[in-house]
Amino acid sequence: MFAKKRPLGKKISELNVGDSYKHHHHLSDQDLLLYLGITNDANPLYLQHDYASQTPYKRPIVPSVALLGVVSSIVSMHLPGPGSHIIEQQLSYPSPVYHESKLVFHLQISSIDLEKHQIRISVTGQDSREKVVIRGTLVVCPAYEPKSMIASSLENFY
């Protein structure tokens, strides 16, 4: 994973308002357990059926930040892609997500600021019943154009 050189995502000059990406994701119990193990999060609302059954949710739910992880992956791998970085987020989670949910995420560029080298992306995620589970905006710094190795190695010559 770390040794393989990956091409960079789209540079800011290659992006347009309205560019979008749609991603289907199955949030498996394995995904959830990996997240909970990495973060050492043992919230009973995420794990314990007996506790969750006594809440308005009625069964264990997925941590909201796990949804953000999927969104972050979409930004890093697809829109705008490798080399990009989320620098600001305003997200809400209007409906709970349950274990083993099938989700659809839609990201769309809503504005581009060339001077700041930033784009604004609107985010919406829905479950299989078309209930919105995540909604909001991200400010993203797309990949920078790498400097030429040849140009910098010859900069001492005129």
Backbone as a ProteinNet text record, in pm:
[ID]
protein_1_A
[PRIMARY]
MFAKKRPLGKKISELNVGDSYKHHHHLSDQDLLLYLGITNDANPLYLQHDYASQTPYKRPIVPSVALLGVVSSIVSMHLPGPGSHIIEQQLSYPSPVYHESKLVFHLQISSIDLEKHQIRISVTGQDSREKVVIRGTLVVCPAYEPKSMIASSLENFY
[TERTIARY]
81	0	85.1	190.3	271	378.4	418	526.5	479.1	353.3	302.1	282.3	344.6	328.4	193.8	113.7	-19.3	-22.7	-96.2	-108.4	-188.4	-158.2	-230.8	-369.8	-459.9	-594.8	-593.8	-713	-725.4	-668.6	-596	-545.1	-659.7	-645.6	-753.2	-791.4	-694.9	-722.7	-805.2	-812.8	-887.4	-1029	-1062	-1191.6	-1290.2	-1418.3	-1525	-1638.4	-1705.9	-1826.3	-1924.6	-1983.3	-2076.2	-2015.9	-1882.4	-1820.4	-1870.9	-1902	-1958.6	-1909.2	-1932	-1895.9	-2000.8	-2045.9	-2143.5	-2076.9	-2094.9	-2026.9	-2125.9	-2131.7	-2213.9	-2123.3	-2169.5	-2084.5	-2168.6	-2118.9	-2181.9	-2101.2	-2162.4	-2094.5	-2108.8	-2009	-2015.8	-1977.9	-2011.8	-1970.7	-1818.2	-1751	-1604.6	-1550.6	-1607.9	-1567	-1583.1	-1698.7	-1729.6	-1633	-1606	-1515.4	-1372.1	-1330	-1196.9	-1188.6	-1291	-1294.2	-1290.4	-1378.2	-1386.5	-1256.4	-1190.3	-1062.4	-951.9	-946	-841.8	-858.4	-982.4	-1007.9	-1026.6	-1034.6	-1058.5	-1190.6	-1288.9	-1421.4	-1511.8	-1550.9	-1635.5	-1773.8	-1823.2	-1955.5	-2058.5	-2136.6	-2234.1	-2341	-2364	-2462.4	-2418	-2286.9	-2233.5	-2219	-2218.2	-2183.2	-2285.9	-2352.9	-2434.1	-2582.3	-2631.2	-2771.1	-2865.5	-2829.2	-2918.1	-2931.7	-2822.3	-2831.1	-2903.9	-2862	-2920.3	-3070.8	-3116.7	-3259.9	-3343.3	-3279	-3348.5	-3342.7	-3286.6	-3277	-3377.4	-3399.7	-3488.6	-3439.4	-3310.1	-3255.2	-3294.4	-3322.1	-3368.5	-3263.2	-3153.5	-3044.6	-2915.4	-2799.2	-2672.5	-2663.7	-2601.5	-2583.4	-2435.1	-2410.5	-2274.5	-2230.5	-2107.1	-2059	-2058.8	-2099.9	-2105.4	-1969.9	-1865.4	-1732.7	-1692.5	-1752.9	-1725.7	-1779.7	-1893	-1945.4	-1850.6	-1798.6	-1700.4	-1578.3	-1540.9	-1427.6	-1451	-1572.7	-1606	-1598.8	-1654.2	-1650.5	-1506.1	-1424.2	-1282.9	-1212.3	-1245.4	-1186.9	-1228.4	-1353.7	-1400.4	-1322.3	-1302.4	-1224.6	-1081.8	-1021.6	-881.6	-858.4	-958.3	-937.2	-1009.2	-1113.3	-1193.5	-1219.4	-1268.5	-1304.3	-1252.4	-1141.5	-1064.7	-963.5	-935.1	-848.9	-719.3	-628.1	-502	-425.9	-375.7	-303.2	-390.3	-520.5	-610.8	-625.3	-679.9	-688	-807.9	-889.3	-1001.9	-947.5	-982.6	-933.3	-1044.6	-1170.1	-1282.9	-1404.1	-1490.5	-1611.4	-1725.7	-1843.2	-1966.6	-2066	-2086.5	-2168.2	-2272.5	-2386.7	-2487.8	-2524.1	-2579.7	-2614.2	-2760.8	-2854.9	-2996.5	-3062.6	-3014.2	-3074.1	-2963.8	-2994	-2892.4	-2864.9	-2746.9	-2708.5	-2689.7	-2747.3	-2739.4	-2634.3	-2589.6	-2490.2	-2538.9	-2445.4	-2470.8	-2556.7	-2552.1	-2629.6	-2563.9	-2648.5	-2602.2	-2631.2	-2525.8	-2534.5	-2493.7	-2545.6	-2505	-2461.3	-2337.8	-2282.2	-2274.3	-2309	-2299.6	-2222.7	-2110.6	-2029.2	-2028.5	-2041.2	-2043.3	-1970.9	-1887.6	-1816.1	-1914.6	-1922	-2014.9	-1944.8	-1815.1	-1739.9	-1591	-1519.5	-1374.2	-1311.1	-1210.8	-1136.8	-992	-957.5	-822.4	-717.1	-748.5	-651.9	-612.2	-708.7	-681.5	-645.7	-657.4	-634	-727.4	-857.7	-957.2	-1083	-1150.4	-1281.6	-1379.8	-1505.9	-1612.4	-1692.2	-1716	-1786.9	-1910.2	-2025.3	-2146.4	-2150.7	-2197.5	-2199.1	-2340.8	-2387.1	-2512.5	-2493.2	-2542.5	-2541	-2678	-2722.7	-2854.3	-2841.7	-2934.9	-2939.8	-3030.1	-3051.8	-3129.7	-3276.4	-3323.5	-3461.2	-3468.2	-3354.7	-3339.1	-3352.5	-3324.9	-3318.3	-3178.8	-3172.8	-3043.7	-2974.3	-2850.3	-2774.2	-2655.3	-2614.8	-2508.6	-2535	-2511.9	-2535.7	-2444.2	-2390.6	-2309.3	-2213.3	-2109.3	-2009	-1868.5	-1777	-1635.1	-1560.2	-1453	-1357.1	-1235.2	-1192.8	-1086.7	-975.8	-854.5	-737.3	-700.7	-722.4	-686.5	-535	-494.2	-351.9	-281	-160.6	-76.9	-0.3	25.2	106.6	249.3	306.3	444.2	542.3	649.2	753.6	836.6	882.9	964.1	1099	1137.2	1266.9	1379.8	1358.7	1462	1484.5	1375.7	1387.9	1465.3	1440.8	1509.4	1654	1682.6	1820.9	1910.4	1854	1933.7	1925	1870.6	1849	1980.1	2091.5	2219.5	2288.7	2232.8	2294.4	2216	2288.3	2222.9	2274.1
-119.6	0	125.7	129.1	248.9	257.3	144.8	145.1	179.6	155.5	178.7	327.7	378.8	519.1	535.9	629.2	652.5	787.7	793.1	922.8	1019.3	1147.5	1249	1267.9	1319	1350.4	1474.5	1521.8	1638.9	1761.9	1842	1969.5	2069.8	2180.1	2277.7	2331.3	2339.3	2389.1	2289.9	2165.7	2062.8	2042.4	2114.5	2098.2	2204.1	2168.8	2261.4	2253.7	2368.2	2367.6	2270.5	2184.5	2083.6	1945.3	1934.5	1801.4	1723.5	1595.8	1518.8	1375.3	1309.1	1167.9	1100.5	983.9	905.1	774.3	737.1	619.8	534	406.7	310.8	240	229.4	171.6	82.7	-36.5	-127	-117.1	-67.3	-49.3	-177.1	-261.7	-394.7	-390	-496	-508.3	-508	-566.2	-566.3	-423.7	-338.5	-198.2	-131.4	-154.4	-93.2	-140.7	-269.4	-322.9	-271.9	-257.3	-201	-57.8	22.5	161.2	164.7	88.2	89.9	41.3	-55.1	-104.8	-1.5	66.7	168.4	284.3	326.5	443.3	408.2	279.2	232.7	289	298.3	351.6	234	227.6	117.4	167.8	268.3	322.3	210.5	182.3	73.7	96.7	220.9	250.2	193.1	173.9	121.2	-30.4	-91.4	-233	-322.4	-271.6	-357.9	-352.5	-464.4	-473.4	-451.1	-504.7	-489.1	-342.5	-267.8	-125.3	-48.4	-67.8	6.9	-18.2	-137.2	-168.5	-82.7	-24.2	60.3	209.2	239.6	378.4	399	521.3	545.3	479.7	444	382.2	235.3	168.9	29.7	-76	-36.1	-130.4	-50.5	-116.9	-43.9	37.6	155.3	243.2	258.2	315.8	340.2	478.2	493.1	624.8	721.3	843.5	943.7	963.6	958.1	981.3	870.7	753.5	647.5	688.8	760.4	812	916.1	1001.4	1100.1	1030.6	917.1	841.4	798.5	755.2	716.8	839.2	951.5	1075.1	1118.4	1112.7	1149.4	1061.3	933.3	841.4	877.3	918.2	958.5	1080.3	1177.5	1297	1257.6	1172	1133.3	1048	970.1	876.4	912.5	999.3	1022.1	1168.3	1247.5	1386.6	1480.9	1547.8	1555.2	1442.7	1367	1249.9	1260.3	1165.5	1158	1290.5	1325.8	1451.1	1561	1536.7	1637.9	1621.3	1725.9	1727.6	1810.8	1755.7	1829.4	1925.4	2054.1	2152.9	2211.9	2189.5	2238.6	2152.2	2134.3	2055.7	2110.9	2110	2143.8	2035.3	1940.2	1823.7	1800.9	1749.6	1705.4	1561.6	1492.8	1352.2	1336.7	1369.3	1376.1	1243.4	1133	1001.9	903.9	811	713.4	612.1	555.3	448.2	322.8	213.4	87.4	-3.6	-100	-196.2	-262.1	-291.7	-359.1	-275.5	-143.7	-55.7	-42.6	-25.1	8	155.3	230.9	376.3	425.3	541.4	608.4	749.2	783.8	916.2	991.8	1120.2	1204.8	1330.3	1353.6	1472	1554	1686.4	1774.5	1904.9	1948.8	2075.4	2190.1	2276.8	2389.5	2522.7	2531.8	2653.7	2622.9	2710.9	2697	2832.3	2834.5	2956.5	2934.2	2980.8	2959.6	3028.5	3147.8	3224.8	3151.9	3092.1	3018.3	2872.4	2826.7	2686.5	2596.2	2630.2	2554.2	2535.1	2425	2401.3	2372	2401	2367.6	2253.6	2150	2031.1	2010.3	1994	1957.8	1805.5	1759.5	1616.9	1576.7	1467.4	1406.7	1255.9	1192	1046.3	996.7	889.9	833	682.9	632	487.7	425.4	296.1	225.3	266.8	330.4	380.7	527.1	577.9	715.7	820	779	874.3	935.9	1068	1136.5	1105.1	1055.1	1018.2	1110.4	1183.9	1284.4	1392	1517.3	1631.1	1744.5	1817.4	1932.8	1972.8	2043.8	2092.3	2067.8	2056.2	2043.3	2152.2	2200.5	2282.3	2193.7	2180.2	2085.1	2156.7	2121.2	2167.3	2055.4	2078.4	1974.2	1953.7	1850.7	1821.4	1939.3	1964.1	2066.2	2003.4	2082.1	2036.7	2020.1	1899.8	1882.3	1959.3	2005.1	2075.9	1974.4	2014.5	1928.1	1901.7	1776	1739.3	1791.5	1791.1	1836.8	1986.4	2061.1	2207.2	2246.6	2180.3	2217.6	2168.1	2059.9	2010	2096.1	2170.8	2255	2401.8	2435.9	2577.3	2653.9	2585.4	2653.8	2685	2635.6	2656.5	2761.4	2852.3	2955.5	2952
0	0	0	83.6	93.9	-13.1	-69.7	-166.9	-307.9	-335	-469.3	-494.1	-600.8	-636.2	-705.7	-656.8	-711.9	-783.2	-892.7	-960.4	-873.6	-888.4	-813.4	-871.8	-788.7	-832.9	-919.9	-948.9	-1034.5	-965.3	-1042.2	-992.4	-997	-927.1	-918.7	-1056.7	-1146.9	-1282.8	-1365	-1321.8	-1393.7	-1337.2	-1232.1	-1165.6	-1211.2	-1206.9	-1244.4	-1143.6	-1123.4	-1041.8	-1106.8	-1027.2	-1078.1	-1092.6	-1093.5	-1096.4	-975.3	-994.9	-884.4	-886.3	-775.4	-762	-674.4	-717	-642.1	-600.8	-474.1	-419.4	-341.1	-373.9	-300.3	-200.6	-76.6	27.4	120.1	143.6	240.7	369.2	473.7	601.3	683.5	673.9	736.1	883.5	953.8	1093.7	1104.3	1006.4	1007.1	1001.9	914.3	907.1	1043.4	1103.3	1232.1	1341	1345.5	1447.7	1427.5	1302.2	1276.8	1328	1297.2	1345.3	1498.1	1561.9	1707.3	1770.7	1707.1	1758.8	1746.6	1634.2	1613.1	1710.2	1733.9	1818.4	1965.4	1996.3	2133	2186.6	2099.9	2133.6	2171.5	2297.5	2344.5	2385.4	2317.3	2347.1	2333.2	2437.8	2429.5	2323.1	2285.1	2180.4	2046	2029.1	1903.3	1904.7	2023.8	2035.1	2102.4	2201.1	2287.3	2250.4	2203.1	2162.5	2281.4	2398.1	2513.7	2554.6	2551.8	2584.5	2474.1	2350.7	2238.5	2226.5	2263.5	2254.4	2349.8	2449.1	2545.9	2509.4	2394.1	2347.1	2233.1	2193.1	2078.5	1949.1	1942.8	1821.4	1808.7	1919.4	1926.9	1895.3	1836.1	1806.8	1790.2	1792.2	1781.7	1652.4	1665.6	1550.7	1518	1403.1	1354.9	1403.3	1454.1	1494.5	1375.2	1399.8	1293.5	1226.1	1304.7	1248.7	1150.1	1160.8	1062.5	925	923	795.8	738.9	826	781.3	722.5	779.5	725.4	581.2	550.6	412.9	322.5	369.2	290.3	266.9	369.9	357.5	254.5	253.9	156.6	13.8	-4.1	-137	-184.6	-94.8	-129.5	-164.6	-82.4	-102.8	-226.3	-265	-374.6	-505.2	-497.7	-618.3	-652.6	-559.7	-591	-484.9	-507.1	-630.4	-647.9	-540.4	-554.3	-477.1	-502	-426.9	-427.1	-310.1	-292.2	-233.6	-222.9	-168.3	-17.1	46.1	192.2	236.8	326.8	383.7	488.4	475.9	572.3	658.1	617.9	697.6	666.2	766.1	743.9	826.9	768.8	838.4	799.9	889.5	859	967.7	927.1	1022	988.1	1087.6	1075.7	1116.4	1025.6	1062.2	1098.2	1047.4	1076.9	1115.3	1206.5	1246	1134.4	1140.4	1048.4	1132.8	1086	1158.2	1095.6	1173.6	1125.7	996	909	780.9	684.8	698.9	609.9	473.6	374.2	239.1	218.3	186.9	178	39.8	3.3	-120.1	-82.4	-119.7	-93.7	-226.1	-221.4	-340.5	-301.6	-369.8	-347.1	-474.6	-460.1	-576.8	-544.2	-637.6	-620.5	-638	-535.7	-542	-566.3	-536.2	-567.4	-572.2	-641.7	-657.1	-628.6	-540.9	-509.7	-551	-670.8	-723.7	-637.8	-588.4	-510.2	-381.8	-314.2	-189.8	-214.5	-339.2	-375.6	-293.9	-298.1	-222.6	-306.5	-280.5	-340.2	-227.3	-252.9	-158.5	-220.4	-140.8	-186.9	-100.8	-165.5	-91.1	-78.6	37	69.7	110.4	53.8	96.7	97.9	202.9	210.6	250.1	185.4	214.7	238.1	318.8	338.5	231.9	240.4	138.1	136.3	244	246.9	202.5	153.2	104.8	215.4	338.6	449.4	449.1	463	466.4	598.7	589.1	708.7	732.4	628.8	641.8	537.2	578.8	489.1	532.4	435.4	471.4	362.3	405	310.1	364.3	270	300.6	225.7	285.4	212.4	195.1	69.1	35	-40.7	-8.9	-82	-180.5	-311.7	-409.9	-417.2	-486.3	-503.9	-569.8	-526.7	-589.1	-705	-805.5	-918.5	-868.2	-879.3	-831.7	-918.9	-855.5	-929.5	-1006.2	-1119.9	-1204.3	-1137.7	-1130.6	-1074.1	-1161.9	-1291.4	-1385.1	-1370.5	-1359.5	-1347	-1222.4	-1110.6	-988	-988.1	-1056.7	-1057	-1145.4	-1237.7	-1327.4	-1292.2	-1176.4	-1144.3	-1122	-1099.3	-1081.4	-1213.5	-1323.9	-1454.8	-1532.5	-1598.6	-1680.6	-1821
[MASK]
++++++++++++++++++++++++++++++++++++++++++++++++++++++++++++++++++++++++++++++++++++++++++++++++++++++++++++++++++++++++++++++++++++++++++++++++++++++++++++++

